[in-house]
Amino acid sequence: MKIKWLICLLTFGTIIHFTAAAQTRKSSPADLKTLIDSALNRAVRQYSFLGTQLPDGLLPKTYYWGTKKFETSKTNWWTSGFYPGTLHYLYDYSKNESIQKEALRVEQFLQKEQFNKGTHDLGFMMYNSFGHANQQNPSKQTEDILVNSAKSLSSRFRTTTGTIKSWDHGKWQFPVIIDNMMNLELLFWATKYTKDSTYYKIAVTHANTTLVNHYRKDYSSYHVIDYDSTTGVVRAKNTHQGYSDASAWARGQAWGLYGYVSTYRYTKDKKYLAQANQIAHFIMHHPRLPEDGIPFWDFDSPDIPATYRDASAGAITAAALLELSQYNAAPLQKEYLQMAEKIIRSLSTPTYTANIGENGGFILKHSTGHLPANSEVDVPLTYADYYYVEALVRLRSMLK
């Protein structure tokens, strides 16, 4: 019964989004701006509600419809920066003082993570939060937090592997996951601010090593590469959250795309632009990408189409494609913009966007966190909301 229900839901969603895609081709900039403003206004209202659900000292993580369980995290969890980061985006749009006040409230207890050397996710945690805060209101205190965070992240770099270590647990000796590309932006910022090239060199070295070892000939990415910590030799190429070691885990492909786009932004090295274009081509032209642009959780899942979508992968991809479009001429520029708009329109329909006051206060539905572990399956996720709002803000800015 569950599978039959899922197939019906996916079929219905595909019909909705096929119609949305057709409307996209006919839409005017004014129509699109109306859609974006409506989506952002809903997001402001929804996150105002979400804030009322939070216990002191904790951050939103997900919500389970079946049990009505609202799940939170402590500040040392890798998603801790997305909630305040989303709030900063929404404040930039709305100028709603209560939204900004909530962001500053949670950052008061998040700031201690600047000294956390036990995680590679400090870009997610600290740059997506305090980086936004510093853009809105630059201060020495915030800049010091960011520099200390970059120092902590740099402590995980090893010259023998040419990478930043991802995890200190599991079966691996020196694991590096594709997600780590997303944390390099903090290091690039640190060099720009301090004029110390050490951070920049670490980021570029990690990006270069990842380019060589993480990618297959078709420009899909492995999830986990395990290095020998002494020699730097690759010991294994695995997955952790994908279907198999040889599969293309959807969010991993999105992480890689976004990571190389932002790396090109800071370096202007054409090889990163070329890599981003190739990854984008893999995602956009994959025969198993649904018509509405929202991928299944793994491009190689044998259960497609009777399996779960990952709205977070769609949102990350849309945000990345919008920026990537600015670095390319036609026809790629047009192709990237059209795909990003299609994804945004799909995510903005009732199939993926929750009603105000529902979904635990999260904006989007139907993300997949870690299906092999039966964790966070077909639920809202805080980072799906972050990249969806980022995509909305980026596209709105481009329409100006």
DABELUR-V388308 format. One record per run of one state. SS is the DSSP state (H for helix, E for strand, L for the rest). FROM is the first residue (numbers start at 1). LEN is the number of residues. Records with the same first field share a line. If there is no record, write none. Layout:
SS = FROM-LEN, FROM-LEN
This chain:
L = 1-1, 27-2, 53-6, 65-4, 74-6, 95-2, 116-6, 137-3, 155-2, 159-4, 165-10, 195-3, 214-1, 216-5, 222-2, 228-6, 239-10, 268-2, 285-11, 297-1, 299-10, 310-1, 326-6, 348-5, 354-5, 362-2, 365-2, 374-1, 400-1
H = 2-25, 29-24, 80-15, 97-19, 122-15, 140-15, 178-17, 198-16, 250-18, 270-15, 311-15, 332-16, 359-3, 371-3, 382-18
E = 59-6, 69-5, 157-2, 163-2, 175-3, 215-1, 221-1, 224-4, 234-5, 249-1, 296-1, 298-1, 309-1, 353-1, 364-1, 367-4, 375-7
